[in-house]
């Protein structure tokens, strides 16, 4: 999901999370997402101390069901970062051969030149992105906004908080969301990645999970 382990991330902000559960009694194998996340953690542990590597190995040994044949449900865990394909390339492959018609996005931050928004718009037949932001908290370069005037349409995030709580300055629209209209289906991507170049475009960019 999008929330950090903070009061804002877990209690106050507008965040998006997904839930994966495993019930051995169901007779189905664990979701492939479990294996993907465990492999991700093991890769991170390779650069850590021996103590950490042993802790991770011990945790995995306590969950032998992770080695069972997985059962998918249509959801996919994508991970971007050093040594991996850029997330936007991974997302493009999920969309298939047919270009999505349009994109609606929600993001808490952007790269200065809005390059990620521009590249995302290029994946659609309409060549446009509708972008939801929280006025007053998002930082945007005016010249970049002007350059993409025909490409990005901006919409304000509607704060769901009760009126008496809207004065809080630490409450943010921190969720990250991309919705691609693929005609007979919608492709929804959510998680930790903002609509920024380091998160979506760079091969040596941020480590993100969506």
Buried (B, 14 or more C-beta within 10 A) or exposed (E): BBBEEEEBBEEBBBBBEEEEEBEEEEEBBBBBBBBBBBEBEEBEBEEEEEEEBEEBEEEBEEEEEBEBEBEEEEEBBBBBBEEBBBBBEBBBEEBEEEBBEBBBBBBBBBBEBBBBBBBBBEBBEBEBBBBBBBEEBBEBEEEBBEBBEEBBEBEEBEBEEEEEEEEEEEBBBBBBBBBBBBEEEEBBBBBBBBBBBBBBBBEEBBBBBB
